[in-house]
Every structure is written in structure tokens, then in C-alpha cells.
């Protein structure tokens, strides 16, 4: 008999990783009927594992392997639909497509009773519900949809509705978004006991994420559940492929292994990062980037952008952009909000400029992924110019060198926006609203009047936010006529809608009148508009109109730049913006080999070692001597070089990703050290440590490791801690905040370093306004004529 070679048998065992065969072939094949699978199903904090083969007692989660299936047989079998049913089914599919959940709810009972719904319809229903609930921020409206969610879950349990693997993923996402963690956990307790028509590795991942956010299970228990999810489905060799030290068959080509459960890996990454296990969280990110350097799901990066400090959040965003991963505009919005908060917290003008440069760098990187320049992002960028100088008290102006620097800053902001519009950016509200705000904060009357004229020329509607900005700036510049003009617009809008004037409008008007010494006009308006104000708002604004202006904190410790340094920085910033202008003008990304972007907030961020030394360590860790080389291409058919969407060869991108993750881990280690100092200081002072204060660490000391020490240093960073620190463990079950809790940065002077205590979530979305064909005439203004 012909003897089968080991190489061919290896290919049969694991076609995607045949080099595993020598290890696999040493293990005798197990007899399936004798193998006893076990699944983590308890959540009482003890990580209990229940085995198959026993009887089900009470609420114990056990079922017999090969015995009667616990899931119900489907009560309805699909049959040929009648014309009427076919018509309703078509409407149902259209309703799912456009997320018309109400119509889906109306049609569902009829179609279910007719037996017209299949497993793909189950996925359609849950997906439509998930998207609708995820984008609904009114709690009462979310609550109104939840009974239907429970109805779907009950039909799945009873067998009335056919299961689909991703339907359960969507359901767990809904339970998480609605904060119905106990309901979701109860559903998981049932699902984990069903067969593979119901449960999947993706469902394991979604359930882990749900329980991590709900604090239902500890991280060790969730790690056990993750391992169960890997072992229960051995066919894809996911346990090997998702291990931190796994080897990809060919680093130059995309991974073609089917069925690797990225959602399961995402679930445990979420649990680790929420529990502050930063090492294993980064190892999970490294694993995803190794397998899918250009296709890692955006959610992986989003987790680091929301849950890690600003230095790591920024680099995570840049890693995604370098790979060409498509991020949502809300990712950019949230990152810029974090960075603007960091600008306000920094006591150094040089550091503030560093952050402004970094924002410009991030915008360029975002455009290199093929994304469009959004008006809201340009507006947020222009707003950073008003934060570069400490603002004087209302009623006062900048003096001396500060006034000269103010002129340089305002001219740069105006020039940058003008250049973007000339390059073809569609003029919309946000950038002009930002210039209006800058004119007031920096006390430049000429800029305010010019910008308002440009807005009128372009036919742009400022809207409520822009109108409030105009009133605020008019108050800071003591322009009473503008206060009256724009206040009348808010009043007219409220009367047209038949609504009361909102609190934000009233408080903005009150403060502007107070700063402009226009209290008499305020009182006249208050008397005339009694029908448009509530008693509580009236009481509040009457207190505000007589309050003294808040004196800014002492700026004696603020470190100013010299005028020459500021001028040089602004010229560098304008040069940076040339890349953005080129992308806007051409509509195409630039060649990153010619115009690259940097990866850290500080462009001079030190590396752990030289590129050659890092490459040697990388090659040693990511290759296997037992792995056969890739098959040579057929003669005359060379294998094309695999490139990322940004034009980087995959082998080089994998190496760059590995280096960047190591650098992020090094930054994380420094951050955790600072965090522990803050925690110990709070404990010593007998005060609670609220939230997770971010240490504003923008620049890193040069600590390049020698070539001999580099492998050991990398091994230290990649080796998970066996024993967690008590301070961090106490915070491991914290529930992350989903919205901004405190955008005003606070400084802990006693700890000797500025600390950020804000949090910016990524759950919200914004509607980017549509482009307009009109273009305003952005005119030159004389900034020296400020009075």
C-alpha cells in the first residue's frame, strides 16, 4: 500500500498551517463519543464549569451529548407562500432594509403564523432592531421597543422562529445597549445549552462583551468562557490562530483561514480593557492585526480610543488609518474632543501647539483612508486656535506679547480655512461658527464682523448653535447691536415653532448682556417674553445677570512660547495642511511613501530600538523553523505583492503594526505607573478616586533599549501579569460611562501633574450636513484693527 507522506497529511489536518502537523500528529485521535465537552455557564463569580452527560436538575445548565436536543423543533415549516403572503414578505424585507421597525413589528405576527420566515429573516429582524436601538438615545423610545425584543427572544426559545447565528449576536448587542444585562445573561444561560444550530463562537464573544459591560462576571470567569468558546468549536483551529504567539503561514499575503472568530476575540478584548488588563488587551489587538492587518474591525480600535488614555487612543486611531480601515466620522469627532480637552488642561503653550499639530496629522491620516473631510471636523480644528492662549477675564483684552501672539494665531486660523475652501471644501456652518467663537475668545472684532458677512454672502444658516456663538462673541466684544440682532432671531424661531425659548438660549443671552453692560435690554426682553420662559429658568437667569464675572485661574505658571517660536509653529502647521488641501483638491489620497503621517501625538516619540534590531526580534517571534516555505508561484505567473488600501506591502504593514503595538504597551506601562501614584495618593488622602483620571503625558523621555536588552524588554511587555495589583483589581468591575461626564479638565496640583478627568464616548452620531454649491467670498481682514 502506498504510504501517505507526513506533508500531505499535515495539509489535510490543517491546510492553513501545515507546520502544526508534527505537534498534532503526536496526539492520538480522540473518540468523539467518549469525549466530554464542558462549557462555562455559571456566573456567580466562581467560574464553574458544567459537563455534558449528566441530568438537568433545577436550574443547572446541563444537557446530554447526543441525546434529545433541548431546543424546540420549529413549530412551523416553511411552505410555498400565497400571493398575499409574498406581498407582505416583500414589504417586510423592505422594512428591515430601511430599519422601519414599526412596520416590521406590524408584519411579524402575520408572517410568523404563515410560516413564511426563515433563518435569514430572523437575522434581518434582529439586525434592524439592533441598528434602530443603537441609534436611539431617548430612553423612553428604547424602552418601548424592548418588549418586541423579548418577544423575538421567546419565539427563538420556543422554536417558533428559526435560529440564525448572527441573530443572537444582535440580541446580545441590544441587551447591552439597553443596559438589560440580567435579561441578556438569562438568555445566554439558555443559549449556551443549545446545539450548534443556535450557538456559535460569535455568540460567545457577544455574550462576553455583554457580561463585561454589565459587571456580571469577573475577568477570570470571562477568560474561562472565552477558552470554552475556542474549545467547543475546534474545527477552525481558532485556539491556535488566536493565541498571542501563533504564526501566520505567509506574512506577505492576506490570511485566508476561514472561520476565525474575530467577534469572540473582540469580546474578550472588551472584557480585558474594561478590567484594566492592558497587557492582554494589547495582545488581543496584536493578534487581530497579525491575522487581518487591513481588515481588523473598527470596534477593536474604538475600544482603545474610548477606554485608554489619550496618548494610546491617538495611536490606536493612527494604526487604523495606516491600514486603511474605514472609521466613522464619529470616531474622529470623539478623538478631537479628547484632544481639545487635553489642550485646555495643558499648562504649556508648546504642548498645546503639539496637540494642534497632532489633530492636523490625524485629519490627514483619516483622509488617507479614502474618507471625506467633514465640516464638523474642520470646525473643531478651528476651535483649537482659541485655546492656545489663556483667556482674559470678560471685559479685558490681551496686552503686550500676548496681543501680538493673538494676531498671529487668528491670522493663521483664517488663512487655513480660506485655503481649504479654495481647495474645494464645501463651505458649511461648522467652520464659520468656529471662527465666530474664535473672534470672541481672542477679542478680535474685525474677525467677527467679517465672518458674519461671509456667512450672509454664502447663504449659510447658522442654526441655534451658531447663533448662540454669535451672541456669546458679541457679549465678549461688548457689541450691543449684534446681541440684539441675533437674540431677535432666536425669539423669532421660537415664535415660529410655537415653543418656549430653550434654556441654553436664555443663559447665553443673559451672560452676553452681563458682559456687554446691557442688563437693561435683558430686563426689557424678560418682561416681554414671559410666555416664552418657565419660572425656574427665569429665576436662574435673574441670578446670573447680577453675578460677577468668573476670574480665570491664575496663569502665572503658564509657559508661553516666544513670538518667534509661535510664528515658526504656525508656518509648520500651514505646511501640514497642504497635504489636506491636496487631498481635498484632487479627491484622491496621497502616496504615503512620499507624504507619510506620524503615529504618536509627539512626532519625536522615541522607539524602543533601532528598526534593524526590532526587525530581528520580530522575525524571531513571527517565524517558525518547522514551517515549510510558501509554495513557489507557477512559471510565468508571479504572485502579486499584496498591498494595504494605503499602498503598504502586507509584510511591512504587519511589522509596523507589531512595532507600534509594542510602543503603545510601553506607553501603557508608564501610564499605569502614573495611575497607581494617583490612586495611592487618593488612598493616603482618604479620598475616592473618581473615574479614571488620564495623566497628560504628551512627551516621552528617550529610553532606547540596547540591542542585547531589546528581546528581554519586549518579552516583559508581552508577558501578562500573573498577579493583579490590588488598586487596579478594585477597579476591574467598573462600568464605563457612555457619555461625557466632565469635559472640563481638572488639575491635581498635589500630584504635581495635570490630569484629565473627562470621558468621551463614541456611541453618539452626527449627521454631516450635505454639501452646498455656493461658496462664500472669504475676504482678507485687517487683524491689527481690533478696536
N, C-alpha and C positions, 0 to 999 in steps of 0.2 A: 504493500500500500504506500502510496506517495505520502511522504511526511510533510505536514504543514509547517512552514517556516515560522519562526517567532515573530518576524516583522509583519507578515500578513495577519497573524493572529492579533498582534498589537493593534493593527489598523481596524480589525473587527471589534476589539474591545473598546477602543476609544479613538475613533478616526481623527478627532481634533487635537489629540495629544498622545500620539502613539508611543512617545518616550516614557509614558507611565507604565507600559506593559511589563517591564522587568519587576516592578513592585507588585502590580496587580496579579501577575501570574503565580506569585509565590503564595497567594491566598487561595485556599481551596474554595470552590463554589459552594455557596450555602443552598440548602434545600428550602425552597420557598415555603413549603407547608410547615416547616419546623421553625421558621424564623418568626420571632415575636416582636412586632413593631411597638414602639411606645411614643406617646405624644404628650407634650406639656399642656395640660388643660386646666389645672387649678391655678388660682390667682390669689391665694391667701398669704402670699409673701414667702412661702416655704418652697416654692418651685417643685411641687410634687409631680411625679411622672406616673401616669396611669398606663397599664399594659393591656394589650388586647388579649382575649382568651378567657377573661373572667365574666361573671354575670353582672348585670347592671343593678345596683342597689340604690334605692332612693335617688339622689341627685348625682351619684357617682358617674363619671363620664367614661364608660367602658362599652365596647362592643366587640363581638366575636369576629375574628378574621375569617372570611369565607362563609360566615353564617348569613342569616337573613339581613338584608340591608335595612338600616334604620330609617333612611329617607323614604318618604311615602312614594308609592308608584303614582305617576301622574294621573290625576282623576279624569283628564280629558285628553283624547288623542286627536292629533291634527287631522282634519278632514278637508275635503275639497270645499272652499268657501263659496257661498252663494254670491250672486251679483251684488246684493246689498252689503253682505259682509266684506266682499272685496273692496267695495267703495269705501266702507268705514275703515278698513285696514289701510288703504292708501292715505286717507285723512290722518290716521293715527301716525303713520310713518312721517308724514309731513310735519305734524305737530311735534314729534320727537326731534326732528331735524332743526326746527326753528325754536325749540325749547318752550313751546306753548304748553306749559304743564297743566293748565286748567283744562285744555281740550283733551290732553292725554288722560286726565282723571275722569273726564266725562265719558270717553270712549272705552276705557279699560273694562268696566264690568260686562258690557255687551260682547266685546271681543273675547274676553276670557270665557264667558259662558258658551260662546260659539266654538270654542276650541281652535281659534284662529291664531293664537300667539305661540311662537316658537322661542327657542332659547335666545336667538338674536334679538327678538323683540324685548325679552327680559333685559338684555343689556341696554337696548335703546331707552327703555323706561328709566332705568336706574341712572344712566348717564345724563339724560335730560333733567332728572330730579337733582342730581349732584351739581350740575352746572348752575341750575336755577338757584339752588340754596346757597351755593358758594358765593354767588354774586348778589345775594340779597342781604342787606345789612340792617334792615328793620326787623327787630327780633320778633315782633308780633306776626309778621308775614312769614317768617321762617317757621314759627310755631304752628301756623295754620296749615302748612304743608306736611308737617311731621306725621299726622295720623295716616295719611296716604302712604308714607314711607313704611310705617308699621304694618299697614295692610299688605303691601308688597312682600314684606318680610314674612308675614304669616302665611301668605299663599305659597311662598317658597318652602316654608317648613312643612306645610300640609301636602305639598306635591301638586297643587293646583296649577302652579306656574313652573314651566321648565327652567332648570338652573343654567346659568352661564358663569364661567369662572370670573369674568371681569364685572359681572353684576354685583358680586359680593364685595369686590374691591370698592366699587362706587358706594355701596351701602355703608361700609365702614368709614369711608370718607364723609358721608352725610352725618353719621353718628358723631364723628369728630367735630365737624363744622357746627353742628347744633349743640355741641357740648353734652350730648346724651351718652356719656361714657358708660354708665351702668347698663343701659339698654344695649349698647354695642357689645359690651362684654358678655351679656347674657346670650346675644345672638351668636357670638363666637363659641361659647360653650356648646351650643347645639351644632354649629357648622363643623367644628373640628372632629366630630364623631361620624361625619358622613363619609361616603366613599369619594373616589377621585373625580366623579362627575360633578361634585359640588366643590370640594376643597382643592386649593391649588397653592403653589408657593407664593403667588401674588397675594392671595387672601391672607396668608400668614404675615406677609410684610405689612399689609394694610391694617391687620389686627394689632400687630406690634406697635405701629405708629399710633393707633387709637389709644392703646393702653398706656403708651409712654406719655402722651399729652394729658390723659386723664389721671395719671399717677396711680393707676390701678395695680400695676405690678412693678416690682423693683427691677433695676437693671440686670442683676444676675438672673432673675427669673425670665426676663425677656431674652437674655442671651441663650438660655436653655430652650426657649421657644424657637428662637432662630435656628439653633442646631437641629431641633426636631424638624423644622421646615426643610432643612437641607437633606436630612437622612430619610425622610418619608418619601422623597422623590429622587432616587439615586440615578435615574436613567440619564440625566444630563451631566453627570459628574460635577454638579454645581458645587459640592462641598470642596472639591479641589480647586476649581476655577475661581471661586470667591475667597480662597484663602490668601492672606497677605503676601505669601512667598511663591504663589503659583507662577508658572512660566507660560507665556503665550507662544504658540508654535512658530510664528513668524512676526517679528516686531515691525517689519516693513509693510505688512498688509493688514487690512481690517480683520477683526475677529469674526469668524463665520460659524462659530459653535451655536447651534440652535437651542433655544430654551433656557438660557442662563437667566435666572430670576432677578432682574435688576430691581424690581419692586420689593422683593424680600430684602435685598441689600440696603435699599433706601429705608426700609422700616427700621432695621437695626441701627443704621446711621443716625436716624432721628432719635432713637432711644438713647444712644450714646452721647449725642451732642446736647440733649436736654439734661442728661445726668452729669454733664461736665467731664465726661471721659474723653478728653480731647485727643489722646493718642489713638485710641481705637476708632474714633470718628475719622481721623485723618487717614488711618489705614484703609478704612472703607472707601473713602474718596480716592485714594491712590489705586485701590483695586478697580474701581469703576473706570478711572482714566486709563489704566493699563489695558483693560479689555476693550473699551469703547472711547478712544481718545477724542473722537469728533462727534460722538453720539451719546455722551453721558447726559441723562435727563436734566433739564434746568433746575428741577427741585433739589438736586444734590448741592448745587451752588447756592441756591436760595437759603438753604438751611444754615450755611456758614455766613451768609450775608445778614441773616437776622439774629442768629444766636451767638456769634463770635464777635470780639471787639473790632473796632473799625479797621485796624491795620490788616487783619486777616480777612475781614469782609471785603475790603477793596481788592485784595489779591485774588480771592475766590472769583470775583466778578471778572477780573482781567484774564484769569485762566479760561473761563468760559468764552470770552471774546476771542482769545488767541486761537482757540479750537474752532471758532465759527459757530458755536452753539447759539441758537436763536433764543434770546431772552425777551421778556415782555417789557414794554415801556415802564411798567410799574416797578420792575427791578431797578431801573436807572433812577426813577423818582425817589425810591426809598434810600438808595445809596447816597444820592445827593443830599437828601435831608439829613442823613447821619453826618455827612462831611460838613454841611453848613453848621450843624450844632457843634462840631469839633472846632470850626473856625471861631465861633463865639467863645468857646471855652479856652482857647489858646491865649496865653499872656504875651505872646511874641508875634510881632508883625511878620518876621521871616517865616515862622511856622504857618501863619495864616496864608501867606503867599504860596507856600509849599502846597497847601491844600487846594488853593485855587488852580495851580498848575495841574495837580492830580485830577481835579474834576475835568479840566480840558482834555487831559490824557484819556480819561475814562470815556468821555463823549466820542473821541476819535476812535477808540477801540470798539465801542458799540456800533459805530457806523461801518467799521471794517467787517462786521458780521453780515452786512447786507441790509441792516436796519435803516430806517429813515430818521432824520433829525426832527425831533418833536419840539413844538413850540413851548410846551411846559418845561422842557429841559433847558432850552435856551434862556427862558425867563428865570429859572432857578439859578443858572450860572451867572446871569447879570446881577441877581440879588447878592451874590457873594462879594461884589465890589463895595457894597455899602457896609460890609462887616470888617473891612480891612483896618479901619481906624476906629478907636473908641469914640462913641458918640457923645457930644457935649450935652449938657442939660438943655431942655427945651427953652428957647428964647435966647440962647447963646450961639456963637458962631466959632468956627475954627480960627486959630490965630497962629502967626509965625510959620514955622516949618510945617506944622500940621495943615495949614491952609494951602501951602504950596503942594504938599503931597495929595491933598484932596483934589486939586485941579488936575494933577497927573492921573489919578485914579478915574475921575469922571470922564476925562478925555479918552482914556483907553477903553472904557466900557462903551462909550458912544461909537468910537471907531470900529470896535469889534462887531457890534450889532450892525452898523452900516455896511461893513464888508460882507457879512453873512447875507444880508438882503441883496446886495449887488451880485453875490454869487448865485442867487436864485432861490434863497429860502423864502417861503411864502410868509408874508408879514401877517402875524396874528396877535392876539391880545396879550399873551403872557410876557413877551419881551418888553413891550411898551409899558405894561403895568409895572414891570421891574424897574424900568428907567424912571417912571414916576416916583416909585418908592425911593430909589437912589437919590433923586433930586431933593427930597425932603430930608432924608437921613444925613446927607452930606451938605445940606444947606446951599443948594445951587438953584436960585430962582430961574435963571435963564434956561436951564435944562428942563424944568417943569413946564414952562410956557411953550418951549419948542416941541417937547414931546406931545403935549396936548394938541398942539396944532397939527403935528404929524398924524395923530390918531384921527382927527377930524378929516384931514385930507385923504387918508386911506379908507375912510368909511368904516372904521373898526368900532364895534360896540364894546365898551369897557366891561360892561356887566357889573354885578354887585361888588365883586372883589376889587376890580379896577377902580370903580367909583369910590369905594372906601379908601383905597390907596391915595387917590387924588385929594380927598378931603383931609386925610392924615398929613400929607405933604404940604397942603395949603396951610394947615394949622401950624406946622413946624416953621413955615416961612412967613407966618403972620399975614397971609393973603386972604383977607376977609371976603373979597368979591368971589374968589374961587370957592370958598367954603359955602357961600350962599348958592352959587350956581350949581354945584354938584349935589348939595343937600336937596335942592328942589327936584333934581332928577330922581333921587331915592323916594321922595314923597310922592311924586307923580307915578312912579312904578307901583308903589303900594296902593295908591288910589285906583289905578287901572285894574289891578288884580283884586280889588275889594278886600285887601288884607291889612292887618296891622303892620306897622314898621318893625322889622326884626330888631332884637336886642343888639346885635353887632352893629347895625346902622346907627342906633341911638348912642351907643357908647363911643363909637368913632366920632360922631358929630359933637358929642359933649366934650371929649378931650381936645378936639381941634378948636372949638370955641374957647376953651380954657386957655390953651397955649397962645391963641391969637388975641387974647383980651377982648373977646367977642361974646361975653356972657349975656349981655342984654338981648342980643339976637337969639341966643339959645332960649332964654325965658319966654320970649315972644312966640317962638315956634312951639315950645312945650305947651303954652296956653292954647294955641290954635289947634293943636293936634292931639287933644285929649282923647279923641275917639280912636287914635292910632297907637295908643300906648297902654300897657297894663299898669296897675297900681304898683306892683313890685318893681317893674323897670323904672317907673317914674321916681320912686323912692331912691333907687340906686343912682340914677343919673343926677339927681339933685345933690346927692352927697359928693359925686365925682366933680361937679362943676366948681365946687369951692375947695377942693383938695389942692394942696401944694404939689408942685411937680416933684417927681421922684428924682433924687440926686443919684447919678450913676456911682457905682462903686469906685473907690479910689484907683486911679490909673498910674500911680507913682511907680508901680512895679512893672508896668507895661514896657516892653522892649521895642522901641521904634527902629525902623531901618533909616539909613541916611537917604537923602533925596536922590543921590546918585545910584544907590542900590535899588531903590524903588523904580527908578527910570529904567535901569537895566533889566529888572524883572518884568516890567511891562512890555518891553521890546521882545523879550524871550517868549512871553505869553502870546503876543501877536504872531510871532513866528510859529508857535504851536498851532494856533488857529488856522494857519494857512492850509494845513492838511485837511481840516474840517471843511474849509471853503472849497478845496479842490474836490472833495467827495460830493459836496452839495452841487457844485457846478457840473461835474461830469455824470453824476448819478451812479457812479461805479466805485467800489472800494479801491484803494491804492495798493501797490505792491509792498507788502510788509518787509520784504528784503531791503527795499530802498528807504522806506519810511516806517520803521518799527515803532511800537509804543513800549513803555516800560511797565513792569509788573507790580511794583510796590508804590506806596504813597511817596516815599523818598526815592527818587531816581538813582541815588547813590547807595541804595540799600546794599550792605555787604553780603557777599556769598560765603558759604561755609568753606569753600575751597576753590581752587582753580578748575576751569572746565575740564582739563585733561584728567586731573585727579578724581573729579566727580564721575567722569565717564568710566574710569577704571572700576570704581566701586559699583557703578550702575551695571556695567557688563557682567561683573562677577555675580550680582544678585539676580539678574534677569535672564541669565542663560543657563542651560543645563548641558553638561558634557555628554550625557546619555541621550540627548535629544538628537535625532537624525536631522541633517540639514534639509531645508526645503527642497522639494523636487525641482530639478532644473527645468527651465522652460523648453518647450518644443523648438526644434530648429526653425528659425525664421519667424518665431512668434514670441518675441521678448515680452516679459511681464512688465506692464507699465508701472511707473513709480506711483504709488498711492499717495495722494495729497489731501490735506485738510481743505475745507472750503476757503481757508485763508492762504492756501498755497504752500503750506509747510509739509514736507515729507513725513509720513506717519512715524517712521523710526526716530526722526529728530524730534517730533512733537511728543512722543512718549518719553523721551529723555528729558526734554524741557519740563514736561509736567511733573516728572519724578523729582527733578531738582527743585521746582517751585514748591511742591508739597513739603519737601524736607525743610525748605526755608520757612514755610508757614508753621511747621511744627516747632522750629527753633523760636519763632516769634511767640507761639502759644506758650512755650515753656517760660519765656520771660514774662508774659502777661500773667500766667498763673502764679508766678513768684510775687509779682506786684499785688495780685488779688489777695493772696494769703497774708501779705503785710497789712492790707486794708482790713481784712477780716480779723486778724489778731488785734489790730488797733481798736476795732469796734468792740471786740470782746473785752479788752482791757479797760475800755471806757464804759463798759456796761450798757452799750447802745446797740440796737439791732442794725444789721447791715441790710438796708433796703435795696431790693432788686439786685442787679449785678453790675456795679459801677465799672465803667470802662476806663482804663488808665490811658490817658492820652500820650501814647508813646509813638511819636512820629519818626524819630531818627534813631537808628540803632548803631551802637558802638562797633567799630571794626574788630571782629573777633575771628579772623580767618584761621581755620584749623590746619595744622601741618598735614602733609600727605600721609605720614605714618599714623597720625591720630585720627584721620578722617573716617576710616571704616568703623572704628570703635565709636566715634561720636554719632555716626548715622545709626549704628546698631542701638545705641542708648535711646535715641529719639524714636526709633521704630519698635522698641520693646515695651509692651503695655505694662503699666504698674500693676503689681500683684495686690498691693495693699493701698487702698484709697486713703487720702488724708482725711482726718475727721472733719475739718472745716468744709471741705468740698462734699463729703458724703452727706453732711447735714443738709446740703442744698440740692441733693440729687433728685429729690421728688418735687422740685418746684414746678409750678405750672407757668409756662411762658405767657407773657402778655401779648395780646394780638393788636393792640393799638398804641398810639403814642401816649405814654403816661406822664412824661415830663420832658418836654423838648428843651427846657431851659437848662443848660449845663450848670452844674454846681461845682464849686471848688472846695476840696477838703484841705484847708490850709494846714491843719495839724499834721497831715501826712506828707506835706511838702511837695505835692504834685497835683496838677489839675486833674479832676476826674469827671467823666461824663456819666450822668445817671438817666439819660433818656433811653427810650426804646422805640424803634421804628419798625412797624410790621409791613409785610408785603401782601396782606390779604386784600387790600383795597385796590380799586382800579380807577382809572380816569378815562374819560372819553377825549381823545386827542381831537381838537377841532379840525374840521375839514379845511383844506387849502382854499384860499381865495385868490382870484385872478388879479385883484387890484394890488398895487404896490405903492406904499407911501413914499412921498418925497422926503427922505431923511436928509435934513439940511445941516450944514456946518453951523455951530453955535460958538459964541464967544464966551468961554468959561471964566475969563478974567473979570467979566462984567457981572458980578454976582449980586449986586445990591441995586 
